[in-house]
């Protein structure tokens, strides 16, 4: 629910409505612990961005007090490998696509406000994201890609 709300907020430029009050799922199944780990990886992607930055991204203005949060979040998403062992193939696609979409989104925002940033982001970021997505989708089954529908289009 948290991830859907935050993705919705970014897509539709709305402030965050749900706050992280519920604990992450921790139940694991002896025969398939990867499914919960994959779900928690998606949550980690969206939790890597502070709520203040989400709300600013929805109504950007150059007076944001923490502009350096944009490159910080971008580089954190770039360095982190969020692919847990045992995650379902469709979860791995979802994690990869979400991570690269969010990196590209932050890059677009950084490009728009680059004079206010102390650390510029590389101009090659969208190309790197596209390469990463292509590597992911060429290594999984067609069915694993099809379950994502609109997420893949975004």
N, C-alpha and C positions, 0 to 999 in steps of 0.2 A: 504494500500500500504506500509506504514511504517513497519508494523509488518511482512508482507511477505518478504520485503527486509532484515530485520534483521534476520529473521529465515533462509533465503537463505544464508546470509553471514556466519552464524554459521555453517550450514550444509556443505557448500562448501568452508569454510575457505577463504572467500573474505572480503575485507574491506567494511565498510558501504558506500553505494552509495547515499542513500536518507537521507536527514537530516530533522529533524522535523520543517518544516517551515509552513506547513498547520495546521490550527487549528483543534482540535478534533470536531467530529460531536456533535452538541448540540441540534439538532432538536428532539423533543419528540412528540410522538403521544398520545393523551389523552387515547386511548384505549390500547396502548402497549408501555409504556415508557421503559420497560425492554430490548427491543432489542438494543436500542442505548447504554444503560448502559452496556449490555453484551459486545458489541463491544468495548466500551471504557475500559473495564476491560482487554481485550486482549492487547490493546495498552499500558496500565499501566504496564503489565508484561514486555514488551520489553523496555519501557522507564525507568524501574528501573535499567537498566544497562547503565552506562555512555558510550558514543561513544568511548572514549579512550580505555576502556576495550574491547569493541567489536572488535576494530581494532587489539588490542594485542591478543585476543583470536584467531584471524584468522592467525596470524604469531607469535606465542608465543616465547619468549626468556626470560631467567632468569634476564635480566636487566630492566625489567618493573619497573617503578618508583613507582607504586602504587599497589603492590601485595595484600595489605590488602583490596582492592576493591573486590576481589573475595569472601572472607568470608562475607564481609559486604553485598554484593548483595545476596549471598546465604541465609543469615539469614533474610534479608528483604523479600525475596520471601517465606521463611518458615513461617514467622509470619503473613503475610498479608492474609486476607480472601478477595478474589476478586469476590465473588459470589453475584451479585446484585439481589435484589428482582425483580421478574417479568422477569428475563432473560429466554430466551428459553432454553429448556432442552439440545438441541444440543450445545448452547453457553456454558452452564455450563460444559459440557463434554470437549469442546475445551479449556476453561479456565483451568480446572483441569489438563488435559493432558499437555498443554503447560507449565503450572507452574511447574509441576513435571519433565518434560523433561528438562527444563532449570535448575532447581535445580540439577538434576543428572549430567548435562553437566558441571556445575560449580564445582561440587564435583569431577568429573574426572580430571578437570584441576587442582584443588587444590591438589589432591592426587599426581599428576605428579610433582608439584612444591612445595610440602609441606615444605621442609626445609626453603624456603624463606618466608613462611607465619608466622605471629606472632600468629594467631588464627587458629589452625587446625580444620578441619570439622570432624564430627562424622563418624566413619566407617560404621555405620548403615544407613547412608543417602539413599543409593539405595533401601534398604529394606523398609524404611519409605515411599519413593516415590512410590514403587510398591504397598504397602498397601493402600495408598491414592488413587491411580489409580483404584485398585480393588474395593474399596468402592464406588468410583464414577460410574464405569461401571456396577456394580451390582444393582445400584439404578435407572438406567435410561432405557428407552426402547431400543430395538435393533435398531430401525430406527435412534435414536439420536446418536448411536455409528457408524453406517454405513456411515453417511454423512462425516465422517472425513478421510476415506481411508488411505492414506499414512501417514498422521499426527499421526494416531493411531499406525501404525507400528513403526514409529520413536520413 
